[in-house]
Amino acid sequence: MHITAQASYDADPERVAAMLAQEEFVAAKVHASGAVSQTVSVVGAAGEAFTVTTRRQMPTTGVPAQFRSLVGPSLEVRQVEAWEAPGPHGRTGTVVVEVTGAPVRMTGTMRMEGGPDGTTVNFAGDLKASVPLFGAVVEEATAKALRTALEAEERTGAQWLAGTLT
């Protein structure tokens, strides 16, 4: 299943990159996604290439009822975002999301573009659930969860940039 999403921020790309490379922001966005526990790590800095790694325990309330008994009360989601150094036409990166203990994986790309008045981060990826007979159902549930997490990230980013994150 192919997934696309977009996040928009009222800040220039340098400020958005600085936010995305800040461990405190990463922890806030993961918490806003509904994680019940989390670990975050940022290697590198906003002015160069940087990698953001998160592990979060997510409740399975969004998992179809017929599968909840197979996965338990929570799932561990590992996400790695690798941003390249800024270039003349914006910034690009890759993203991988894996659900530990489940045959679900999303690989994709990220592109940050903008100017002094605003920045857009575009996500595009392919989601694959290797579950016989029910792969499409699992993919749709996972895609919904990923979109919800990206919406939470955009809201958290807007609050962070406005200085209103509590």
C-alpha positions as a printed NumPy array, in Angstrom:
array([[  0.   ,   0.   ,   0.   ],
       [  1.407,   3.398,  -0.959],
       [  1.054,   6.185,   1.614],
       [  1.572,   9.913,   1.221],
       [  1.266,  12.656,   3.825],
       [  2.279,  16.254,   4.288],
       [  3.07 ,  18.46 ,   7.274],
       [  3.221,  22.257,   7.026],
       [  4.979,  24.585,   9.443],
       [  5.026,  28.389,   9.771],
       [  8.833,  28.59 ,   9.905],
       [ 11.786,  28.471,   7.538],
       [ 13.431,  25.102,   6.749],
       [ 16.425,  25.768,   9.026],
       [ 14.147,  26.299,  12.028],
       [ 12.052,  23.234,  11.169],
       [ 15.191,  21.091,  10.798],
       [ 16.446,  22.407,  14.158],
       [ 13.122,  21.346,  15.705],
       [ 13.185,  17.884,  14.103],
       [ 16.751,  17.349,  15.379],
       [ 15.845,  18.303,  18.974],
       [ 15.421,  15.29 ,  21.321],
       [ 12.9  ,  17.199,  23.446],
       [ 10.699,  17.819,  20.401],
       [ 11.013,  14.204,  19.261],
       [  9.954,  13.014,  22.727],
       [  6.976,  15.423,  22.672],
       [  5.802,  14.29 ,  19.213],
       [  6.092,  10.607,  20.14 ],
       [  4.131,  11.218,  23.344],
       [  1.484,  13.135,  21.34 ],
       [  1.097,  10.109,  19.039],
       [ -0.353,   8.159,  21.981],
       [  2.735,   6.218,  23.052],
       [  2.516,   4.687,  26.517],
       [  6.326,   4.543,  26.763],
       [  9.171,   5.649,  24.516],
       [ 12.868,   6.084,  23.885],
       [ 14.321,   8.647,  21.499],
       [ 17.767,   9.288,  20.094],
       [ 19.098,  11.972,  17.765],
       [ 22.549,  11.614,  16.199],
       [ 23.965,  14.601,  14.317],
       [ 22.762,  18.173,  14.175],
       [ 20.288,  20.228,  12.161],
       [ 22.953,  21.948,  10.06 ],
       [ 24.271,  18.604,   8.818],
       [ 22.939,  15.109,   8.287],
       [ 21.09 ,  13.73 ,  11.318],
       [ 19.251,  10.556,  12.277],
       [ 16.257,  10.305,  14.598],
       [ 15.452,   6.898,  16.11 ],
       [ 12.377,   6.264,  18.215],
       [ 10.905,   3.228,  19.903],
       [  7.432,   3.532,  21.272],
       [  4.933,   1.232,  22.908],
       [  1.559,   1.886,  21.333],
       [ -1.779,   0.626,  22.635],
       [ -3.535,  -1.796,  20.3  ],
       [ -6.906,  -0.058,  20.532],
       [ -6.632,   0.817,  16.818],
       [ -5.92 ,  -2.791,  15.82 ],
       [ -8.947,  -4.654,  14.439],
       [-10.554,  -6.69 ,  17.215],
       [ -9.932, -10.02 ,  15.477],
       [ -6.144,  -9.383,  15.65 ],
       [ -5.843,  -7.85 ,  19.126],
       [ -5.632, -11.236,  20.816],
       [ -2.628, -12.06 ,  18.621],
       [ -0.629,  -8.914,  19.433],
       [ -1.528,  -8.201,  23.059],
       [ -2.267,  -4.865,  24.756],
       [  0.565,  -2.94 ,  23.061],
       [  2.89 ,  -2.981,  20.07 ],
       [  6.46 ,  -1.723,  19.851],
       [  6.987,   0.584,  16.892],
       [ 10.522,   1.434,  15.808],
       [ 11.013,   4.42 ,  13.507],
       [ 14.243,   5.672,  11.955],
       [ 14.381,   8.961,  10.048],
       [ 17.693,   9.702,   8.315],
       [ 17.886,  13.29 ,   7.059],
       [ 20.617,  14.273,   4.616],
       [ 22.5  ,  17.563,   4.95 ],
       [ 20.659,  20.535,   3.446],
       [ 21.095,  21.002,  -0.297],
       [ 20.303,  23.727,  -2.81 ],
       [ 16.752,  22.435,  -3.392],
       [ 15.738,  21.579,   0.143],
       [ 16.465,  18.568,   2.248],
       [ 15.681,  14.887,   1.726],
       [ 15.701,  11.815,   3.872],
       [ 14.514,   8.275,   4.315],
       [ 12.184,   6.767,   6.867],
       [ 11.642,   3.194,   8.03 ],
       [  8.863,   2.126,  10.4  ],
       [  8.741,  -1.417,  11.774],
       [  6.283,  -3.035,  14.145],
       [  8.291,  -5.372,  16.356],
       [  6.811,  -8.857,  16.515],
       [  4.507,  -8.257,  13.562],
       [  5.283,  -8.603,   9.871],
       [  4.603,  -4.921,   9.161],
       [  7.132,  -2.51 ,   7.637],
       [  6.992,   0.869,   5.921],
       [  9.897,   2.335,   3.946],
       [  9.776,   5.735,   2.39 ],
       [ 11.22 ,   9.124,   1.641],
       [ 10.876,  12.574,   3.149],
       [ 11.379,  15.94 ,   1.458],
       [ 11.564,  19.299,   3.217],
       [ 11.009,  22.409,   1.111],
       [ 10.185,  25.971,   1.859],
       [ 11.243,  29.495,   2.382],
       [ 11.177,  32.212,   5.021],
       [  7.39 ,  32.056,   5.455],
       [  6.849,  28.34 ,   5.73 ],
       [  8.084,  24.819,   5.25 ],
       [  6.42 ,  21.695,   3.951],
       [  7.589,  18.185,   4.771],
       [  6.276,  15.57 ,   2.329],
       [  6.262,  11.881,   3.17 ],
       [  5.817,   9.033,   0.685],
       [  6.246,   5.371,   1.46 ],
       [  5.253,   1.817,   0.835],
       [  3.61 ,  -0.144,   3.628],
       [  3.699,  -3.923,   3.572],
       [  2.004,  -6.333,   5.969],
       [  3.035,  -9.913,   5.298],
       [ -0.036, -11.507,   6.845],
       [ -1.715, -14.233,   4.776],
       [ -5.339, -13.462,   3.926],
       [ -5.516, -10.373,   6.171],
       [ -2.595,  -8.278,   4.853],
       [ -4.842,  -5.569,   3.399],
       [ -6.778,  -5.163,   6.669],
       [ -3.546,  -4.9  ,   8.684],
       [ -2.061,  -2.457,   6.158],
       [ -5.145,  -0.223,   6.324],
       [ -5.092,  -0.183,  10.147],
       [ -1.362,   0.567,  10.15 ],
       [ -1.745,   3.307,   7.531],
       [ -4.431,   4.952,   9.662],
       [ -2.139,   4.821,  12.711],
       [  0.76 ,   6.31 ,  10.723],
       [ -1.401,   9.163,   9.428],
       [ -2.647,   9.85 ,  12.96 ],
       [  0.957,   9.934,  14.218],
       [  1.944,  12.378,  11.45 ],
       [ -1.017,  14.626,  12.3  ],
       [  0.082,  14.575,  15.962],
       [  3.626,  15.472,  14.853],
       [  2.346,  18.418,  12.801],
       [  0.227,  19.719,  15.717],
       [  3.119,  19.291,  18.147],
       [  5.468,  21.026,  15.713],
       [  3.144,  24.004,  15.381],
       [  2.972,  24.319,  19.168],
       [  6.76 ,  23.91 ,  19.497],
       [  7.453,  26.599,  16.902],
       [  4.905,  28.956,  18.487],
       [  6.42 ,  28.41 ,  21.929],
       [  3.115,  27.139,  23.32 ],
       [  4.   ,  23.489,  23.882],
       [  3.257,  22.565,  27.474]])
